[in-house]
Amino acid sequence: MLRWLLTGILVVSLIQSGGIQPGMVRADEAPADAEAEWKSLVKDLTEFKTKAEDLKLKFTKGTAAEKSKISKEFQTLALTLNTKTLPRMQELAPVIYKKNPDDSVAAELMLQTLYSKNQFPEMVKIADAILKKDPKAQMALNFGGIAKFATHDFDGAVKTLQSAESDGLLIPNLAGSYLDSAENYIKYWEEEQAIRAKEDAATGDAQLPIVKLETSRGDIEILLFENEAPNTVANFISLVEKKFYDGLKFHRVIPSFMIQGGCPNSRENIESAGSGGPGYTIACECYEPNARRHFAGSLSMAHAGKDTGGSQFFLTHLPTPHLNVEPGKDGGSHTVFGRVIKGMDIVLSVEKGDEIKTATVVRKRNHDYKPVTGADK
């Protein structure tokens, strides 16, 4: 139903920019006439399609003056669609989908809403259900592939996205970059799982440090990669033990990407946060041969350029391959120095302004944690 629309720039650009960020209407709060309103909205959407196709045909045959007029008319239609029709449809979609999971329009719009809220497992379920009935459903292929990538089902992501590509249904600006990444991450995930198995089996002083962040959303426990990023871990633990992070806020949150915190400026004014640090810098450790890659729940170092990290960090919602060190890549890489072992649901739910009430070291090895800083070199 929405295939024709999603191949254009309107909805895709809004998804990526965050322009469509509706609330989800609960079933017990749904207006009594929800189904009647839904039918009316679907009718409006269908009429938009018909009108848009008519304008497109006229545009290809029109003069320069006519094309200008047609463009303005289309922009007016699109504005109404993107500011009124689609947002309201996304608000009602959960209610309609619950009553009738076979409603393809509601199901597809649910995928958009869930994507903006980092609800990747639920996205997989809905996308698979859609594709079972319609293997060429473009929205389900693209969002389903992304959701499988986000939940570490890289084989499934490749299969889904390859299917979209072979049928000409892959949306470049939405899921296009995930196909190559998913193919590479099949091997990366096998390597990561082997490392994690050894970490989980470690005993005594071979066990890795753990830090707990008690946030206003709930607790997050993080296992720190001292073996691969010892100085970054030393820096983080030393700051935690100094109570540096207590009272700081997550000042940057990008859905379907990451949450960022650790700026001391966020304690007083969240809007001025982003440039603060501990008063020194540390070197990146992502260029070491044993450096870890970014997966869902990775703890990574934020910086303003190579070797400019300090106290700011981020936690990923899903694998972020563009932040890894790769052959031929120049810059833009970050040091992964931990992974979430408890509270991933909290990471996915954190919003800008949520607070780190306190950070504590749960476990560490029997030695001092003193980082080598820029001033020490």
RARASUL-V723661 format. One record per pair of residues at least 4 apart in sequence whose ideal C-beta (glycine too) atoms are under 6 Angstrom apart, sorted by the first residue. I is the first residue (numbers start at 0). J is the second residue. D is the distance in Angstrom with one decimal. If there is no record, write none. Layout:
i-><I & I>
j-><J & J>
d-><D & D>
This chain:
i-><0 & 0 & 1 & 1 & 1 & 2 & 3 & 4 & 5 & 5 & 5 & 8 & 9 & 11 & 11 & 13 & 13 & 13 & 20 & 21 & 21 & 21 & 23 & 24 & 24 & 24 & 24 & 24 & 26 & 26 & 29 & 29 & 32 & 33 & 33 & 37 & 37 & 40 & 40 & 41 & 43 & 47 & 47 & 54 & 54 & 57 & 57 & 58 & 58 & 61 & 61 & 77 & 78 & 79 & 80 & 80 & 81 & 88 & 89 & 89 & 91 & 92 & 92 & 92 & 92 & 95 & 95 & 96 & 96 & 96 & 96 & 106 & 106 & 107 & 109 & 109 & 110 & 110 & 110 & 110 & 113 & 113 & 113 & 114 & 114 & 115 & 117 & 117 & 117 & 119 & 119 & 119 & 120 & 122 & 122 & 122 & 123 & 123 & 126 & 126 & 126 & 129 & 129 & 130 & 130 & 130 & 135 & 137 & 138 & 139 & 140 & 140 & 140 & 141 & 141 & 141 & 143 & 144 & 144 & 144 & 144 & 144 & 145 & 145 & 147 & 147 & 147 & 148 & 148 & 148 & 149 & 151 & 153 & 153 & 153 & 153 & 156 & 156 & 157 & 157 & 157 & 160 & 163 & 163 & 164 & 169 & 170 & 171 & 177 & 180 & 180 & 184 & 187 & 198 & 201 & 201 & 204 & 204 & 207 & 207 & 207 & 208 & 208 & 208 & 208 & 209 & 209 & 209 & 209 & 210 & 210 & 210 & 211 & 211 & 211 & 211 & 212 & 212 & 212 & 213 & 213 & 213 & 214 & 214 & 215 & 215 & 216 & 216 & 216 & 216 & 217 & 218 & 219 & 219 & 220 & 220 & 220 & 221 & 221 & 221 & 222 & 222 & 222 & 223 & 223 & 224 & 224 & 224 & 224 & 225 & 225 & 227 & 227 & 228 & 228 & 228 & 228 & 230 & 230 & 231 & 231 & 231 & 231 & 232 & 233 & 233 & 234 & 234 & 236 & 236 & 237 & 237 & 238 & 238 & 239 & 239 & 244 & 244 & 245 & 246 & 247 & 247 & 247 & 247 & 248 & 248 & 248 & 248 & 249 & 249 & 249 & 249 & 250 & 250 & 250 & 250 & 250 & 251 & 252 & 252 & 252 & 255 & 256 & 257 & 257 & 257 & 258 & 258 & 259 & 259 & 261 & 261 & 261 & 262 & 262 & 262 & 262 & 263 & 264 & 264 & 264 & 265 & 265 & 269 & 276 & 276 & 277 & 277 & 279 & 279 & 279 & 280 & 280 & 280 & 281 & 281 & 281 & 282 & 283 & 283 & 283 & 284 & 285 & 285 & 285 & 285 & 285 & 286 & 291 & 292 & 293 & 293 & 293 & 293 & 293 & 293 & 293 & 294 & 295 & 296 & 296 & 296 & 297 & 297 & 297 & 298 & 298 & 298 & 299 & 299 & 299 & 300 & 300 & 300 & 300 & 301 & 301 & 301 & 302 & 302 & 303 & 314 & 315 & 316 & 322 & 324 & 339 & 339 & 349 & 371>
j-><103 & 104 & 5 & 107 & 138 & 137 & 48 & 10 & 10 & 137 & 138 & 12 & 77 & 172 & 173 & 18 & 19 & 81 & 115 & 86 & 89 & 90 & 93 & 28 & 29 & 90 & 91 & 94 & 94 & 97 & 33 & 94 & 36 & 91 & 94 & 91 & 95 & 84 & 88 & 104 & 84 & 51 & 80 & 69 & 73 & 61 & 69 & 66 & 69 & 65 & 66 & 81 & 82 & 83 & 84 & 85 & 85 & 108 & 108 & 112 & 95 & 96 & 105 & 108 & 109 & 102 & 105 & 100 & 105 & 106 & 109 & 125 & 129 & 138 & 113 & 125 & 122 & 125 & 138 & 142 & 118 & 121 & 122 & 142 & 255 & 254 & 254 & 316 & 347 & 146 & 149 & 150 & 150 & 126 & 142 & 146 & 146 & 147 & 139 & 142 & 143 & 136 & 139 & 134 & 136 & 139 & 166 & 168 & 142 & 143 & 159 & 163 & 168 & 170 & 173 & 174 & 159 & 156 & 159 & 160 & 174 & 177 & 174 & 177 & 152 & 155 & 156 & 156 & 177 & 181 & 317 & 188 & 181 & 184 & 185 & 188 & 160 & 181 & 161 & 181 & 182 & 178 & 168 & 169 & 169 & 175 & 174 & 175 & 181 & 184 & 320 & 188 & 292 & 207 & 205 & 206 & 364 & 365 & 222 & 223 & 225 & 223 & 225 & 362 & 363 & 220 & 222 & 361 & 362 & 221 & 239 & 360 & 218 & 220 & 359 & 361 & 219 & 355 & 358 & 218 & 356 & 357 & 353 & 355 & 353 & 354 & 345 & 348 & 349 & 353 & 345 & 342 & 342 & 345 & 340 & 341 & 342 & 298 & 337 & 339 & 337 & 338 & 340 & 232 & 337 & 228 & 291 & 336 & 337 & 229 & 232 & 289 & 291 & 232 & 284 & 334 & 336 & 370 & 371 & 284 & 300 & 334 & 336 & 336 & 368 & 370 & 281 & 370 & 360 & 368 & 368 & 370 & 243 & 310 & 358 & 360 & 355 & 358 & 357 & 266 & 260 & 265 & 266 & 355 & 265 & 269 & 352 & 354 & 258 & 260 & 349 & 353 & 262 & 265 & 269 & 272 & 273 & 259 & 258 & 350 & 351 & 316 & 316 & 313 & 315 & 316 & 314 & 349 & 301 & 313 & 310 & 311 & 312 & 272 & 273 & 275 & 311 & 275 & 271 & 272 & 275 & 269 & 272 & 352 & 309 & 310 & 309 & 310 & 372 & 373 & 374 & 307 & 309 & 373 & 308 & 370 & 372 & 306 & 305 & 306 & 334 & 334 & 290 & 324 & 332 & 333 & 334 & 324 & 335 & 323 & 297 & 315 & 318 & 319 & 322 & 323 & 335 & 318 & 317 & 338 & 339 & 343 & 315 & 335 & 338 & 314 & 336 & 337 & 313 & 333 & 335 & 308 & 312 & 333 & 334 & 311 & 312 & 313 & 307 & 308 & 307 & 346 & 319 & 347 & 333 & 332 & 343 & 346 & 353 & 375>
d-><5.4 & 4.9 & 5.5 & 5.3 & 6.0 & 4.6 & 5.9 & 5.7 & 5.6 & 5.7 & 5.6 & 5.1 & 5.5 & 5.3 & 5.4 & 3.7 & 4.7 & 5.8 & 5.8 & 5.1 & 4.1 & 4.8 & 4.8 & 5.8 & 5.6 & 5.0 & 5.9 & 5.4 & 5.5 & 5.4 & 4.6 & 4.2 & 5.6 & 5.7 & 5.3 & 5.5 & 5.2 & 5.9 & 5.0 & 6.0 & 5.2 & 5.9 & 5.4 & 5.3 & 5.2 & 5.6 & 5.6 & 5.6 & 4.8 & 3.3 & 4.8 & 5.9 & 5.8 & 5.4 & 4.9 & 5.9 & 5.8 & 5.7 & 5.0 & 5.3 & 5.7 & 5.7 & 4.6 & 4.1 & 5.1 & 5.5 & 4.0 & 6.0 & 4.2 & 5.7 & 5.3 & 5.6 & 5.4 & 4.2 & 6.0 & 5.7 & 5.7 & 5.9 & 5.9 & 4.2 & 4.0 & 5.4 & 4.8 & 6.0 & 6.0 & 5.1 & 5.9 & 5.0 & 4.1 & 4.6 & 4.1 & 5.1 & 6.0 & 5.9 & 5.9 & 3.7 & 4.6 & 5.9 & 4.3 & 5.8 & 2.9 & 4.9 & 3.8 & 5.5 & 5.9 & 4.9 & 5.7 & 4.4 & 5.9 & 5.0 & 5.9 & 3.9 & 5.6 & 5.0 & 5.4 & 4.0 & 5.1 & 5.0 & 4.0 & 3.9 & 5.3 & 6.0 & 5.4 & 5.7 & 4.1 & 4.1 & 4.0 & 4.1 & 5.2 & 5.2 & 3.6 & 6.0 & 4.9 & 4.5 & 4.6 & 5.7 & 6.0 & 4.0 & 5.8 & 4.7 & 5.5 & 4.3 & 4.4 & 4.2 & 4.4 & 5.8 & 5.7 & 3.7 & 5.6 & 5.9 & 4.4 & 5.5 & 5.4 & 5.8 & 4.2 & 4.8 & 5.3 & 5.6 & 5.3 & 5.8 & 5.6 & 4.4 & 5.9 & 5.7 & 4.2 & 6.0 & 5.7 & 4.1 & 4.4 & 5.2 & 5.6 & 5.7 & 6.0 & 5.0 & 5.3 & 5.2 & 4.5 & 5.4 & 5.2 & 5.4 & 4.7 & 4.9 & 5.8 & 5.5 & 4.9 & 4.5 & 5.0 & 5.5 & 5.4 & 5.4 & 4.2 & 5.4 & 3.8 & 5.2 & 5.2 & 3.9 & 6.0 & 5.2 & 4.5 & 5.7 & 5.9 & 5.6 & 4.9 & 4.6 & 4.4 & 5.1 & 5.7 & 5.1 & 5.7 & 5.3 & 4.5 & 5.0 & 5.4 & 5.7 & 4.4 & 5.5 & 4.0 & 5.4 & 5.5 & 5.4 & 5.8 & 5.2 & 4.2 & 5.5 & 4.3 & 4.4 & 5.2 & 3.7 & 5.8 & 4.2 & 5.2 & 6.0 & 4.0 & 5.7 & 4.6 & 5.5 & 5.2 & 4.1 & 4.8 & 5.2 & 5.8 & 5.1 & 5.6 & 5.1 & 4.2 & 5.4 & 5.6 & 5.1 & 5.0 & 4.4 & 5.4 & 5.1 & 5.5 & 4.4 & 5.4 & 3.6 & 5.9 & 3.9 & 4.9 & 5.8 & 4.5 & 5.8 & 5.9 & 4.5 & 4.8 & 6.0 & 5.3 & 4.6 & 5.8 & 4.2 & 4.5 & 3.9 & 4.9 & 4.2 & 5.7 & 4.3 & 5.5 & 4.4 & 5.1 & 4.4 & 4.1 & 5.3 & 3.7 & 5.5 & 3.2 & 5.1 & 5.0 & 4.6 & 4.1 & 5.6 & 5.5 & 5.2 & 5.5 & 4.2 & 5.2 & 5.7 & 5.7 & 4.6 & 5.6 & 5.5 & 5.2 & 4.7 & 4.8 & 5.2 & 4.8 & 5.9 & 4.3 & 5.8 & 4.2 & 4.9 & 4.6 & 5.6 & 5.7 & 4.4 & 5.1 & 5.8 & 5.7 & 4.9 & 4.9 & 5.4 & 3.6 & 5.1 & 4.7 & 5.0 & 5.8 & 5.7 & 5.9 & 3.5 & 5.6 & 4.6 & 4.9 & 4.4 & 6.0 & 5.5 & 4.3 & 3.9 & 5.8 & 5.4 & 4.5 & 4.1 & 4.7 & 5.0 & 5.3 & 6.0 & 4.8 & 4.4 & 5.0 & 5.9 & 4.9 & 5.0>
